[in-house]
Amino acid sequence: MLRRSLPVLAILPLALASALVQAQVPEPKDVDFPGGPVTVEVDATDLAQRIFRVKETIPAGPGTLTLLYSQWIPGQHSPSGPIDKMAGFVFTANGKRLAWKRDPANVYAFQVEVPAGVSSVTAEYQYLSPATSAEGGAQMTPKLLNLKWNTVLLYPAGYYGARIPYVAKVRYPTGWTAFTALDVASKAGDVVTYKQEPFDILVDSPVFAGRYAKDYDLTPAGSKVPVHLSVVADDADELVAKPKHLESHKELVRQAVKLYGAQHYDHYNLLFSISNQLTGNGLEHQRSSENGVGPGYFKDWSEKDGSTDLLAHEYTHSWNGKYRRGADLWVPNLNTPMQDSLLWVYEGQTQYWGNVLAARSGLRPLDRSRDTLAMVVATYQDNRPGLQWRSVQDTTNDPTIAQRRPKSYRGYQMSEDYYSAGQLIWLGADAIIRQKTNNQKSLDDFAKAFFGVNDGEWRKQNTYKFEDVVATLNSVVPYDWSSYLRDRLDGRVPFANTIESTGWKLVYKDEPNAAAKAGGRRPGAGGGGDFVYSIGLMLDKDGKVGEARWDGPAFNAGIGTGNNIVAVNDVEYSKDAMEDAIKAAKTDKAPIKLLVKDFNQFRTVSIDYHGGLRYPALERIPNTPDYLTDIFSPKK
């Protein structure tokens, strides 16, 4: 009785009470931000302490000014804006310091009370970029930096990002070269001023800068739309590209433009870092992409082994994901929640074309592309028991659920499987189109019809829904595409065996395929071993279990992820010792005996496995059309 007599607000559920507080943040409207452009000045010279120092001036009149820090990050598809690394906020107007407060229900929102007689507010603060790997990937090193605008900007609430103009200036370390899709307005010493752009384009135009830098022109002959490979590296000798390797990068651009039949940028920069200090990454943008690899990319390139599909994947996103985007993923500003239901198109088909374009361009030889695909097929035929309880569609929620945190049993828990599962679903679609048209049409026709519309348009996104995907597929070849996609996405029909529709099948051999040996999956990277498809363990060089395959022989014997294998058949663990034991067990009925360390406890585990070493490969199915070779072959 007493509870019923309380004021209504006093007994509101916590979520509803929070919603009332959060309602103080103005909703974005599709109107121009008044008062002229916001100016932002970034000092990116404090390399030793890895601090970006920021001064931002925002036109503002009397009243409450709400400023937002980006929460929902494009390309990460999740609310992962690093607000914890922002510090030192000081707001002033007309030389006087202003009070500010953070919205208690929305920690990405800041309210500043602006007094009468004020026309602008100045905000000064710092972005403390990760200083250790425990805090995140490095964005500053003594020789390189990666300026991500979403990490250093505040922006006014109440407006679409496309309607808030910005003028940005950056002070770079002396003698450094900076690459970005932004156009330069002027340069004075170490300070570069960029031409005015709206907030959404500014945050979509990151910077790679470095002491050692080189720019390679990849623009196809006769094209008026420039494409550049803009490279920064730890050392000058990492910048030198072999002519044949560089030609493959040029061919990547030619093959991509031929595939899509349009370009949704006025110029494009493949921003590329070669470093063991700056974090390796891959993140898409409309007119550029962030790409990072370790040392040796140019120096150690082998025509036989090739490169990764990183550049092909991120470049493809200019069409798929940035220009054409799922309708529920488009948002008016970066503090409006995104929904990821169509990531199996956005990322899944990009994963497909990344591997295909890497093969067609020569960045990855055809046989290496086929071997890489074999590992994907094996994953979904034999290492995704999670498909018994979770659908591929449900994994589109993973960017929000897990935000790419590691998982103990990824094969069972699943994690953003819309990438590689989507790749196989689209491979099956390609095979269906080819089979129904006697190889006269293919998924290439879908790509051109779906992503190649409105050549030259890039300042706005062209959104789509599931029905649009189905309609375009049907325009290529009539088929029950809705059922084909939904059955596989929702877990009603298996999809891993669709490889057989291309004229190939999955087999297992007793040694890794060529792509795995060359580092395609990096089995045994650093001296460890890939025994996932035999005893069911992925091990590092010291025997620590990085992955225990759910329901695999080792898992069923009681070994878990995070355990350490100390000895194999009474011999100190090494990759060779494990291989020898698995080989011997193929003809010996005795179980494999492992000494396992779990924290400070030791135990002996026996694994009754006699199947020998097993590594995935693809093998031709006799007397069937070989669609896969045609898919990977360059187009004239």
FENQUIVEN-V853527 format. One line per field, one symbol per residue. ss: DSSP state (H for helix, E for strand, - for the rest). phi: phi as a letter, one per 40 degrees, with the letter a starting at -180 (. if undefined). psi: psi as a letter, one per 40 degrees, with the letter a starting at -180 (. if undefined). A space follows every 50 residues. Layout:
ss: ???
phi: ???
psi: ???
//
This chain:
ss: --HHH--HHHH--HHHHHHHHH------E--------EEEEEEEEE---- EEEEEEEEE---EEEEEEE---E----E----HHHEEEEEEEE--EEE-E EEE--EEEEEEEEE-----EEEEEEEEE----HHH----E---EEEE-HH HH-EEE--E-HHH-EEEEEEE-----EEEE---EEEEE--EEEE--EEHH HHH---EEEE-EEEEEE--------EEEEEEEE--HHHH---HHHHHHHH HHHHHHHHHH------EEEEEEEE-------EEE---EEEEEE------- ---------HHHHHHH---E---EEE----------------HHHH-HHH HHHHHHHHHHH----HHHHHHHHHHHHHHHHH--HHHH----HHHHHHHH H--------HHHH------HHHHHHHHHHHHHHHHH------HHHHHHHH H----------EEE-HHHHHHHHHHH----HHHHHHHHH------HHHHH HH-EEEEEE----HHHHH------HHH-EEE-----EEE----EEEEE-- --HHHH-------EEEEE--EE--HHHHHHHHHHH------EEEEEEE-- EEEEEEE-------EEEEEE------HHHHHH----
phi: .cccccddccbcddccccccccccccccbcbcccggccbbbbcbbcccbg bcbbbbbbdabdhcbbbbbdbccdgcfacbdcdcccagcbbbafgbcbca accccaccbbbbccccgbbabbbbabbccdcbccchccbbbcbaabcbcc cbbbacchbddcbbcbbbbbcbddgcbbbacccccaabgccbbcccacdc cdccbcbbbacbaabbcbdcdgcbbcbbcbbbacbcccccccdccccccc cdccccccccgabbacaabccabbabbcccaaacacbaacbbbcdgdccb cbdccgbccdcccccdcdcbhcccaddcccbcacbcdcbbcbcccdcccc cccdcccccccgcbddcccccccdccdcdccbabccccbbccdcccccdc cbfgccbcbccccgafccccccdcccccccccccccbfgcbacdccdccc bccfdgcacacbcabdccccccdcccacaccccdccdcccgcbcbcccdc ccgbbcbbbcaccccccchdbfcgdggcabbccbcgbbbcccgcccabcd gcdcccchcbdgcbccabfgbdcadcccdcccccccbbccccbbcbbbfb bbabbbbcbbcgcbbcabbccdgbccccccdccccc
psi: ddddeiidddeiidddddddddedhhihigihhieaihihhhhfegddef hhhhhhhhhiaiahhhiihhdhhidefigehgdeehifhhhihfeihiii iihdegeehhhhhhiieheihhhhiihgihdiddeaihehieeiihhhdd eeiiihieiideehiihhihhiiheihhhieihhdihhbehhhiihiidd ddeegihhiidhiihhhehiheiehihihhhiidideeehhidddddddd ddddddddddeihfieihhghhhhiedhhhihhiideiihhhiiieddde hhdddaaiedddddddeddgdddhihdeehidieehhiifdfeedddddd ddddddddddeedhiddddddddddddddedefgededehidddeeeddd ddffiiidgddddihfeecddddddddddddddddeeffdiaeddddddd eeifheheeiihiiidddddddddddhhigdddddddddeedhiedeedd eeeiihihieiiiddddeedefhfhfeaihfdecefihiadeehhdhhhh eidddeeehiheihhdihfehhhiddddddddddedeheiihhhhhhhbe iiihhhhghfeaihhiiihihifihgdddddeiih.
//
